[in-house]
């Protein structure tokens, strides 16, 4: 009866603790998803604003070209020259289409004049961007193309002739550039107008649907404007207005392909100039997976703890019983010498039972040690994504580049990219394999690595990010004869992590620069990696290698901790100091290998 009550109490306590662990994990994961989503959506909005601003002033500049006046003022003018001029402009500026419209709204010339769906001869007097420009204003408008049926953003400006408006010059920008900007496959996004109608989304089923129910008058007005063709504008939610929808931390969306609503963590970013809003959606189901993992890990730990306590209690009872038995034996030896053999036999059996109990206790203790190591592995497993993120990003970049090269029939370059993808795939496999080794007893084996090769490999993986962010890489000549006692893959991961941190620190820097310097002595090799970013204060430098300390809003705080442990395992050191030209400087010190490679 007593054992039953104890068992019931243990189960109830375990259930309550599991509920608490689940709730805490859910709140933390939900908060992390929301913070990361807000950051990603804001980044997309800023990048898209920058792209649109690039084109916003171009029509006004092009409208001043005197070569546009001839087709507007002379009906007999040869418009082939104007078509070729607009075609050259569109190619130079990277625009989808540039076209010239007369005062009545008819297109006189266009950069796509040779295409089947050319704008030449089409009348766009009904478009708001034309009406804005013909009235002397700079026009902006998003819509489906009336001829091409392609989504685009239109910028327009009036063409003046001696102070009078004779026509309109218009630039159409293809919004497929959003796909090039957005880099997060695990997160859905949608771009909606001021009415809440989605006109661009990573989820095709959401296109031309509204985030909230629209009244019939507004629906009719949008459909008659031909802005989104003949879309039915069905709602994805039942919220009363966009403000109520945006204020929801978690929202349920129902798409035509789903019978039940899907819950998402929602974040939004307003593009004031364009009049749009960008929404990011992260499935809340991801939080449930983390909750399940946390509950499972805690349940295993709790079960092992209960087993250990039970074993300890049994051992304690056995020791007490053994003490009592010894007292009885001493009395029996005095009183019953005739039964000595029988008493000795009982004593041997008791001792054997005690030894078995001790063996079981040692086994339980060994299992607890292994469980502790597995628990640590569970904590470190979160950093695997951080470790393999760079090779995966490079693989994707090579794959996307290969797709473009295939279109250009540059097969040799495609083959080279495939070889790089295979190497990166092997690198990811090697990294994952090394995390498996952590669970086993470490050995003292060391590999010899050419330091310059690993540094060049790391730079190769991050080359596209360096170019994209405009970072200037300053690197002295790297000697090929300097070898270190370190594993090549792990050493390369440390270099990648330090360079990646430097790139992120230079996000807002003027003339961003990263420097790499390789120094060597008779017994030591030093690798200096610096940047001219904001640097670190004294408090950050003291805690920068502490687990879970990070200066990033979406960081885990494990990258530099793991990097230092890797370098420590190679009998080296990783330190940070202030760079003389501003920013931070990380210094890796490793023993130099004097043996020659075979």
Secondary structure per residue as TSV (DSSP state, phi and psi in degrees):
chain	resnum	aa	ss	phi	psi
A	1	X	-	360.0	-44.2
A	2	X	H	-64.6	-40.5
A	3	X	H	-64.3	-37.6
A	4	X	H	-64.1	-42.4
A	5	X	H	-63.6	-42.9
A	6	X	H	-62.9	-43.0
A	7	X	H	-63.4	-42.0
A	8	X	H	-63.1	-40.9
A	9	X	H	-63.4	-42.0
A	10	X	H	-62.0	-43.0
A	11	X	H	-64.1	-44.3
A	12	X	H	-63.0	-44.9
A	13	X	H	-60.7	-41.8
A	14	X	H	-63.0	-41.5
A	15	X	H	-63.5	-45.2
A	16	X	H	-62.5	-42.4
A	17	X	H	-65.9	-37.9
A	18	X	H	-63.1	-40.4
A	19	X	H	-62.3	-43.8
A	20	X	H	-63.6	-45.8
A	21	X	H	-60.3	-42.1
A	22	X	H	-62.6	-44.4
A	23	X	H	-64.9	-44.8
A	24	X	H	-62.7	-43.6
A	25	X	H	-63.3	-42.4
A	26	X	H	-61.0	-45.4
A	27	X	H	-64.2	-42.3
A	28	X	H	-66.8	-43.8
A	29	X	H	-66.1	-41.5
A	30	X	H	-62.1	-42.3
A	31	X	H	-64.6	-41.6
A	32	X	H	-63.9	-42.9
A	33	X	H	-62.2	-42.1
A	34	X	H	-64.8	-44.2
A	35	X	H	-65.0	-43.4
A	36	X	H	-65.9	-38.5
A	37	X	H	-65.4	-42.9
A	38	X	H	-60.6	-43.8
A	39	X	H	-62.5	-46.4
A	40	X	H	-64.8	-42.1
A	41	X	H	-67.0	-40.9
A	42	X	H	-63.4	-39.2
A	43	X	H	-63.6	-42.4
A	44	X	H	-62.3	-43.5
A	45	X	H	-62.1	-42.8
A	46	X	H	-65.4	-41.9
A	47	X	H	-66.1	-41.1
A	48	X	H	-68.2	-38.5
A	49	X	H	-58.9	-43.2
A	50	X	H	-63.6	-39.9
A	51	X	H	-66.3	-43.5
A	52	X	H	-69.1	-38.6
A	53	X	H	-62.3	-26.0
A	54	X	H	-62.4	-32.9
A	55	X	H	-99.5	-14.1
A	56	X	H	-62.3	-34.6
A	57	X	T	-96.1	-6.0
A	58	X	H	-65.8	-41.9
A	59	X	H	-58.1	-39.8
A	60	X	H	-62.8	-37.2
A	61	X	H	-70.3	-46.1
A	62	X	H	-65.4	-30.8
A	63	X	T	-63.7	-20.2
A	64	X	T	-83.6	-3.3
A	65	X	-	-72.9	120.7
A	66	X	G	-64.8	-16.8
A	67	X	G	-69.3	-14.0
A	68	X	G	-81.2	-15.7
A	69	X	H	-75.5	-32.1
A	70	X	H	-58.6	-51.9
A	71	X	H	-66.9	-22.5
A	72	X	H	-79.8	-31.0
A	73	X	H	-103.3	-17.1
A	74	X	-	-124.8	110.6
A	75	X	T	-67.2	-26.7
A	76	X	T	-89.1	3.6
A	77	X	S	-67.5	141.4
A	78	X	-	-73.6	108.5
A	79	X	T	-83.4	-2.2
A	80	X	H	-62.7	-38.3
A	81	X	H	-64.2	-39.1
A	82	X	H	-67.2	-40.5
A	83	X	H	-59.7	-44.3
A	84	X	H	-67.1	-35.6
A	85	X	H	-63.1	-46.0
A	86	X	H	-66.3	-35.8
A	87	X	H	-64.5	-40.6
A	88	X	H	-65.4	-40.9
A	89	X	H	-61.7	-46.0
A	90	X	H	-62.0	-39.5
A	91	X	H	-67.6	-40.8
A	92	X	H	-68.2	-42.2
A	93	X	H	-85.5	-9.6
A	94	X	T	73.0	24.8
A	95	X	-	-86.9	156.7
A	96	X	S	-70.8	-50.6
A	97	X	E	-150.9	141.6
A	98	X	E	-123.9	128.3
A	99	X	E	-142.8	152.6
A	100	X	E	-109.3	127.5
A	101	X	E	-116.6	136.5
A	102	X	E	-81.5	-175.1
A	103	X	T	-65.8	-23.7
A	104	X	T	-89.3	-6.5
A	105	X	S	100.7	2.6
A	106	X	B	-89.1	134.7
A	107	X	E	-76.9	121.7
A	108	X	E	-90.8	-35.4
A	109	X	E	-151.0	150.7
A	110	X	E	-153.0	152.2
A	111	X	T	-68.2	-20.4
A	112	X	T	-100.0	30.8
A	113	X	T	-60.8	-23.1
A	114	X	T	-89.8	-7.1
A	115	X	S	-85.3	159.2
A	116	X	T	-65.2	-35.6
A	117	X	T	-99.1	40.2
A	118	X	-	-60.3	148.0
A	119	X	-	-78.7	-12.6
A	120	X	T	-60.9	128.6
A	121	X	T	89.4	-12.0
A	122	X	-	-78.5	145.2
A	123	X	B	-104.4	122.8
A	124	X	-	-118.3	31.2
A	125	X	T	-63.8	-22.3
A	126	X	T	-80.8	-12.1
A	127	X	S	-76.3	136.1
A	128	X	H	-60.2	-35.5
A	129	X	H	-65.1	-30.3
A	130	X	H	-71.4	-44.2
A	131	X	H	-64.3	-36.4
A	132	X	H	-65.0	-45.9
A	133	X	H	-69.5	-39.4
A	134	X	H	-68.5	-18.2
A	135	X	T	-94.4	10.2
A	136	X	T	92.0	12.3
A	137	X	S	-110.5	163.4
A	138	X	-	-84.7	125.2
A	139	X	E	-99.4	147.7
A	140	X	E	-140.8	139.6
A	141	X	E	-167.0	142.6
A	142	X	E	-110.5	138.4
A	143	X	E	-168.7	166.8
A	144	X	E	-75.2	137.8
A	145	X	-	-63.7	133.3
A	146	X	T	-67.3	-30.4
A	147	X	T	-98.9	-44.6
A	148	X	T	-88.8	-18.9
A	149	X	-	58.9	28.5
A	150	X	-	-107.6	141.5
A	151	X	E	-69.7	137.7
A	152	X	E	-160.8	161.4
A	153	X	E	-112.6	130.1
A	154	X	E	-107.6	131.6
A	155	X	E	-118.6	133.3
A	156	X	E	-136.4	158.4
A	157	X	E	-151.1	148.1
A	158	X	E	-74.4	147.5
A	159	X	E	-104.2	115.1
A	160	X	E	-93.2	144.2
A	161	X	E	-134.1	104.5
A	162	X	T	55.1	44.9
A	163	X	T	85.8	-7.3
A	164	X	E	-108.2	146.6
A	165	X	E	-84.8	116.8
A	166	X	E	-101.7	-17.3
A	167	X	E	-173.9	-170.9
A	168	X	E	-137.4	133.7
A	169	X	E	-103.9	131.3
A	170	X	E	-129.1	138.9
A	171	X	E	-116.2	126.8
A	172	X	E	-103.7	125.8
A	173	X	E	-105.6	126.0
A	174	X	E	-74.8	121.6
A	175	X	T	-79.5	11.1
A	176	X	T	-67.0	-9.3
A	177	X	H	-63.4	-20.5
A	178	X	H	-60.6	-38.2
A	179	X	H	-64.5	-31.7
A	180	X	H	-74.2	-30.2
A	181	X	H	-78.9	-43.3
A	182	X	-	-74.9	128.5
A	183	X	-	-126.3	17.8
A	184	X	-	-117.0	99.6
A	185	X	T	-72.5	-26.1
A	186	X	T	-81.8	-3.9
A	187	X	S	-122.2	134.8
A	188	X	E	-90.2	151.2
A	189	X	E	-138.2	159.2
A	190	X	E	-148.8	141.5
A	191	X	E	-113.3	124.6
A	192	X	E	-124.9	153.3
A	193	X	-	-82.3	-174.2
A	194	X	T	-67.5	-15.7
A	195	X	T	-89.2	-6.3
A	196	X	-	90.7	11.3
A	197	X	B	-84.2	124.7
A	198	X	E	-81.4	120.8
A	199	X	E	-114.7	-5.0
A	200	X	E	-151.1	131.1
A	201	X	E	-158.9	151.2
A	202	X	S	-74.2	-16.4
A	203	X	S	-106.5	111.0
A	204	X	G	-59.9	-31.9
A	205	X	G	-68.7	-14.1
A	206	X	G	-90.5	-10.2
A	207	X	T	-62.9	136.8
A	208	X	T	57.5	33.5
A	209	X	-	-118.0	155.8
A	210	X	B	-99.7	147.5
A	211	X	S	-71.4	-23.5
A	212	X	S	-134.6	159.6
A	213	X	-	-64.3	133.9
A	214	X	-	-102.2	143.7
A	215	X	-	-71.7	160.1
A	216	X	H	-63.1	-35.7
A	217	X	H	-62.9	-44.8
A	218	X	H	-67.6	-38.7
A	219	X	H	-58.4	-48.4
A	220	X	H	-61.7	-40.6
A	221	X	H	-62.4	-43.4
A	222	X	H	-68.2	-41.9
A	223	X	H	-65.4	-42.0
A	224	X	H	-65.8	-26.5
A	225	X	T	-75.6	-10.4
A	226	X	T	60.3	22.7
A	227	X	T	-67.2	-37.9
A	228	X	T	-123.0	33.1
A	229	X	T	65.9	-135.1
A	230	X	T	-110.3	30.7
A	231	X	-	-62.4	144.5
A	232	X	-	-76.9	-16.3
A	233	X	-	58.1	45.3
A	234	X	-	-73.2	147.9
A	235	X	B	-81.6	149.5
A	236	X	S	-94.6	-21.8
A	237	X	-	-134.5	178.1
A	238	X	-	-118.1	22.8
A	239	X	-	-70.9	151.6
A	240	X	S	-74.1	-34.9
A	241	X	S	-151.3	169.9
A	242	X	H	-67.5	-31.0
A	243	X	H	-64.1	-43.3
A	244	X	H	-64.6	-39.9
A	245	X	H	-64.9	-43.7
A	246	X	H	-68.1	-26.9
A	247	X	T	-79.3	-8.0
A	248	X	-	-81.6	128.2
A	249	X	S	-72.7	-36.1
A	250	X	E	-130.0	129.1
A	251	X	E	-127.1	151.0
A	252	X	E	-101.4	125.5
A	253	X	E	-116.9	136.7
A	254	X	-	-118.3	114.6
A	255	X	-	-101.4	162.3
A	256	X	T	-60.4	-27.2
A	257	X	T	-85.1	-1.3
A	258	X	-	-120.1	137.4
A	259	X	S	-81.3	-31.3
A	260	X	S	-114.8	154.3
A	261	X	-	-71.0	149.0
A	262	X	E	-110.7	133.3
A	263	X	E	-88.7	134.1
A	264	X	E	-131.2	145.7
A	265	X	E	-79.4	129.4
A	266	X	E	-115.9	138.5
A	267	X	E	-138.8	149.5
A	268	X	E	-135.2	157.5
A	269	X	E	-141.3	124.8
A	270	X	E	-88.7	128.8
A	271	X	E	-100.6	93.9
A	272	X	T	-63.1	-43.6
A	273	X	T	-64.8	-42.4
A	274	X	T	-83.5	-17.5
A	275	X	T	77.9	23.6
A	276	X	E	-110.4	171.2
A	277	X	E	-134.5	135.9
A	278	X	E	-104.3	128.1
A	279	X	E	-115.7	135.9
A	280	X	E	-111.4	140.3
A	281	X	E	-130.0	121.8
A	282	X	E	-117.8	120.9
A	283	X	E	-58.9	129.5
A	284	X	T	-69.9	-13.4
A	285	X	H	-60.3	-27.3
A	286	X	H	-61.2	-35.0
A	287	X	H	-65.4	-36.7
A	288	X	H	-64.8	-34.6
A	289	X	H	-64.5	-43.0
A	290	X	H	-65.0	-38.3
A	291	X	H	-62.2	-43.7
A	292	X	H	-61.3	-42.2
A	293	X	H	-64.5	-41.9
A	294	X	H	-63.8	-43.5
A	295	X	H	-64.8	-39.4
A	296	X	H	-64.7	-45.3
A	297	X	H	-64.5	-41.2
A	298	X	H	-67.6	-37.3
A	299	X	H	-61.8	-42.4
A	300	X	H	-62.9	-46.0
A	301	X	H	-61.7	-42.5
A	302	X	H	-65.8	-40.1
A	303	X	H	-64.4	-43.5
A	304	X	H	-64.0	-38.1
A	305	X	H	-64.2	-42.3
A	306	X	H	-63.6	-40.8
A	307	X	H	-63.4	-40.5
A	308	X	H	-64.6	-43.5
A	309	X	H	-65.0	-39.1
A	310	X	H	-63.6	-43.1
A	311	X	H	-63.7	-41.7
A	312	X	H	-62.6	-41.8
A	313	X	H	-64.7	-42.2
A	314	X	H	-64.3	-40.8
A	315	X	H	-63.1	-41.8
A	316	X	H	-62.0	-43.7
A	317	X	H	-64.3	-37.6
A	318	X	H	-65.3	-41.2
A	319	X	H	-63.7	-40.7
A	320	X	H	-64.7	-42.6
A	321	X	H	-63.5	-38.2
A	322	X	H	-65.0	-40.7
A	323	X	H	-62.5	-43.3
A	324	X	H	-64.1	-39.1
A	325	X	H	-66.4	-37.9
A	326	X	H	-62.7	-39.7
A	327	X	H	-63.1	-42.3
A	328	X	H	-64.8	-37.8
A	329	X	H	-65.9	-38.8
A	330	X	H	-61.9	-40.3
A	331	X	H	-68.4	-38.5
A	332	X	H	-68.3	-33.3
A	333	X	H	-63.1	-40.5
A	334	X	H	-71.1	-45.5
A	335	X	H	-82.1	-31.0
A	336	X	-	-130.4	71.4
A	337	X	G	-64.7	-26.2
A	338	X	G	-68.8	-26.1
A	339	X	G	-97.8	26.5
A	340	X	H	-60.8	-43.8
A	341	X	H	-62.7	-42.6
A	342	X	H	-65.3	-39.8
A	343	X	H	-66.0	-40.5
A	344	X	H	-61.7	-38.5
A	345	X	H	-63.1	-43.7
A	346	X	H	-63.3	-37.9
A	347	X	H	-64.5	-43.3
A	348	X	H	-61.1	-41.3
A	349	X	H	-63.5	-39.3
A	350	X	H	-64.8	-41.4
A	351	X	H	-63.6	-40.3
A	352	X	H	-62.3	-41.1
A	353	X	H	-62.4	-40.0
A	354	X	H	-63.5	-42.7
A	355	X	H	-64.6	-38.3
A	356	X	H	-64.1	-40.5
A	357	X	H	-62.6	-41.4
A	358	X	H	-64.4	-38.6
A	359	X	H	-64.8	-41.7
A	360	X	H	-63.3	-38.0
A	361	X	H	-64.0	-44.7
A	362	X	H	-62.5	-39.4
A	363	X	H	-62.7	-42.4
A	364	X	H	-63.6	-40.5
A	365	X	H	-63.8	-39.5
A	366	X	H	-62.9	-40.2
A	367	X	H	-65.6	-35.3
A	368	X	H	-65.3	-39.3
A	369	X	H	-62.3	-44.3
A	370	X	H	-65.0	-37.7
A	371	X	H	-63.8	-38.3
A	372	X	H	-63.3	-40.0
A	373	X	H	-65.8	-40.5
A	374	X	H	-65.2	-35.3
A	375	X	H	-63.6	-40.2
A	376	X	H	-64.7	-39.2
A	377	X	H	-61.1	-37.8
A	378	X	H	-60.8	-39.7
A	379	X	H	-68.3	-40.4
A	380	X	H	-73.6	-19.3
A	381	X	G	-61.6	-25.1
A	382	X	G	-65.7	-22.6
A	383	X	G	-86.1	-9.8
A	384	X	H	-58.7	-42.0
A	385	X	H	-59.0	-40.3
A	386	X	H	-64.6	-37.8
A	387	X	H	-72.4	-36.9
A	388	X	H	-100.5	1.8
A	389	X	H	-62.3	-41.5
A	390	X	H	-66.3	-49.3
A	391	X	H	-59.2	-38.8
A	392	X	H	-65.2	-41.1
A	393	X	H	-63.3	-39.8
A	394	X	H	-65.9	-40.2
A	395	X	H	-59.5	-42.1
A	396	X	H	-65.0	-41.7
A	397	X	H	-60.8	-45.9
A	398	X	H	-60.9	-40.2
A	399	X	H	-64.8	-45.1
A	400	X	H	-64.7	-39.3
A	401	X	H	-64.1	-38.4
A	402	X	H	-63.2	-38.4
A	403	X	H	-61.7	-42.2
A	404	X	H	-68.4	-38.5
A	405	X	H	-66.0	-34.7
A	406	X	H	-61.7	-40.0
A	407	X	H	-63.2	-29.7
A	408	X	T	-92.0	2.3
A	409	X	T	59.5	35.2
A	410	X	-	-94.6	74.7
A	411	X	H	-69.5	-33.4
A	412	X	H	-62.2	-42.1
A	413	X	H	-66.5	-37.4
A	414	X	H	-63.0	-42.2
A	415	X	H	-61.9	-39.3
A	416	X	H	-63.0	-40.6
A	417	X	H	-64.0	-39.1
A	418	X	H	-63.6	-40.8
A	419	X	H	-60.3	-41.2
A	420	X	H	-64.8	-38.4
A	421	X	H	-63.6	-40.5
A	422	X	H	-62.8	-42.8
A	423	X	H	-63.4	-42.2
A	424	X	H	-65.9	-37.0
A	425	X	H	-62.2	-42.4
A	426	X	H	-64.6	-35.8
A	427	X	H	-62.9	-44.3
A	428	X	H	-61.6	-41.0
A	429	X	H	-62.2	-41.3
A	430	X	H	-62.9	-40.8
A	431	X	H	-63.3	-46.0
A	432	X	H	-64.0	-38.7
A	433	X	H	-61.7	-35.4
A	434	X	H	-71.9	-27.7
A	435	X	H	-69.4	-30.3
A	436	X	H	-68.0	-35.2
A	437	X	H	-63.5	-25.9
A	438	X	T	-57.6	-31.3
A	439	X	T	-74.0	-15.9
A	440	X	S	-100.5	170.1
A	441	X	-	-68.1	130.4
A	442	X	-	-70.1	152.5
A	443	X	-	-118.0	174.6
A	444	X	-	-100.1	11.0
A	445	X	-	-68.5	141.5
A	446	X	-	-131.9	144.7
A	447	X	-	-103.3	155.3
A	448	X	E	-99.3	133.3
A	449	X	E	-133.3	138.4
A	450	X	E	-80.1	115.2
A	451	X	H	-60.0	-40.3
A	452	X	H	-63.8	-37.0
A	453	X	H	-63.3	-44.9
A	454	X	H	-65.1	-39.3
A	455	X	H	-64.7	-44.1
A	456	X	H	-64.0	-39.1
A	457	X	H	-62.7	-42.0
A	458	X	H	-63.6	-42.2
A	459	X	H	-64.5	-38.1
A	460	X	H	-60.6	-39.0
A	461	X	H	-66.8	-32.3
A	462	X	H	-102.0	7.8
A	463	X	H	-59.9	-43.6
A	464	X	H	-64.1	-38.7
A	465	X	H	-66.1	-39.3
A	466	X	H	-62.3	-43.6
A	467	X	H	-67.5	-44.4
A	468	X	H	-61.4	-37.0
A	469	X	T	-91.4	-1.4
A	470	X	T	72.3	29.9
A	471	X	-	-84.0	132.2
A	472	X	E	-89.0	123.1
A	473	X	E	-97.6	117.7
A	474	X	E	-107.3	113.8
A	475	X	E	-141.5	127.4
A	476	X	-	-73.0	171.9
A	477	X	-	-61.8	131.1
A	478	X	-	-96.9	113.3
A	479	X	-	-65.5	139.2
A	480	X	T	-88.8	-1.1
A	481	X	T	-103.2	9.5
A	482	X	-	-97.1	115.5
A	483	X	E	-112.7	148.7
A	484	X	E	-127.1	156.1
A	485	X	E	-87.2	81.9
A	486	X	S	-155.8	154.2
A	487	X	-	-74.1	131.3
A	488	X	H	-63.5	-44.6
A	489	X	H	-65.3	-47.0
A	490	X	H	-67.5	-39.0
A	491	X	H	-64.5	-39.9
A	492	X	H	-64.8	-36.5
A	493	X	H	-64.0	-36.5
A	494	X	H	-64.4	-45.2
A	495	X	H	-61.1	-44.0
A	496	X	H	-60.8	-43.1
A	497	X	H	-63.5	-43.4
A	498	X	H	-66.8	-41.0
A	499	X	H	-67.0	-39.8
A	500	X	H	-63.2	-41.4
A	501	X	H	-62.8	-39.2
A	502	X	H	-65.0	-40.4
A	503	X	H	-62.2	-44.1
A	504	X	H	-65.7	-34.7
A	505	X	H	-68.8	-19.6
A	506	X	T	-97.7	15.5
A	507	X	T	-57.5	-38.0
A	508	X	T	-114.6	17.5
A	509	X	-	-81.9	147.9
A	510	X	T	-87.8	126.3
A	511	X	T	52.5	64.2
A	512	X	-	-63.8	139.3
A	513	X	E	-138.8	144.9
A	514	X	E	-130.5	135.0
A	515	X	E	-120.2	145.8
A	516	X	E	-131.5	130.3
A	517	X	E	-136.8	134.6
A	518	X	E	-115.5	113.6
A	519	X	E	-112.7	147.9
A	520	X	E	-143.0	142.6
A	521	X	-	-117.0	-160.6
A	522	X	S	-69.9	-34.1
A	523	X	S	-125.8	-14.9
A	524	X	E	-127.9	151.3
A	525	X	E	-123.6	132.4
A	526	X	E	-120.0	132.3
A	527	X	E	-115.3	118.4
A	528	X	E	-102.1	127.6
A	529	X	E	-126.8	116.6
A	530	X	E	-130.6	162.9
A	531	X	E	-141.5	164.9
A	532	X	-	-105.9	34.9
A	533	X	S	-79.3	-160.5
A	534	X	S	-70.2	-17.0
A	535	X	-	77.4	-170.3
A	536	X	-	-126.6	141.7
A	537	X	-	-82.0	177.3
A	538	X	H	-62.8	-39.4
A	539	X	H	-65.2	-40.4
A	540	X	H	-67.0	-38.0
A	541	X	H	-66.2	-31.0
A	542	X	H	-72.6	-31.5
A	543	X	H	-107.2	1.5
A	544	X	T	-62.8	-27.8
A	545	X	T	-98.3	7.8
A	546	X	S	-78.1	134.6
A	547	X	T	-56.7	137.8
A	548	X	T	69.5	9.4
A	549	X	-	-93.6	128.7
A	550	X	-	-146.6	150.4
A	551	X	S	-99.6	3.7
A	552	X	S	-101.6	149.2
A	553	X	T	-71.1	-25.8
A	554	X	T	-117.5	18.8
A	555	X	-	-87.5	157.5
A	556	X	-	-94.5	-17.6
A	557	X	S	76.7	25.7
A	558	X	-	-113.9	-18.4
A	559	X	H	-59.3	-53.3
A	560	X	H	-70.6	-31.2
A	561	X	H	-62.9	-46.9
A	562	X	H	-66.2	-40.0
A	563	X	H	-60.6	-43.6
A	564	X	H	-64.4	-40.0
A	565	X	H	-65.2	-36.0
A	566	X	H	-63.9	-47.7
A	567	X	H	-64.2	-39.7
A	568	X	H	-59.9	-38.3
A	569	X	H	-66.4	-19.1
A	570	X	T	-95.2	15.8
A	571	X	T	62.9	33.0
A	572	X	-	-119.3	-163.9
A	573	X	E	-146.8	151.5
A	574	X	E	-128.2	118.9
A	575	X	E	-129.2	165.5
A	576	X	E	-130.9	144.4
A	577	X	E	-149.5	175.4
A	578	X	E	-82.4	137.0
A	579	X	-	-80.8	143.5
A	580	X	T	-62.8	-28.6
A	581	X	T	-95.7	14.3
A	582	X	S	98.3	151.5
A	583	X	S	91.6	-167.6
A	584	X	E	-111.1	156.1
A	585	X	E	-136.4	121.0
A	586	X	E	-101.3	137.4
A	587	X	E	-122.9	121.0
A	588	X	E	-102.0	125.6
A	589	X	E	-117.5	124.7
A	590	X	E	-135.9	152.0
A	591	X	E	-65.7	141.4
A	592	X	E	-89.1	138.4
A	593	X	E	-92.5	122.9
A	594	X	-	-94.1	-7.6
A	595	X	S	-77.4	144.6
A	596	X	-	-83.2	144.0
A	597	X	-	-69.4	143.2
A	598	X	-	-77.1	360.0
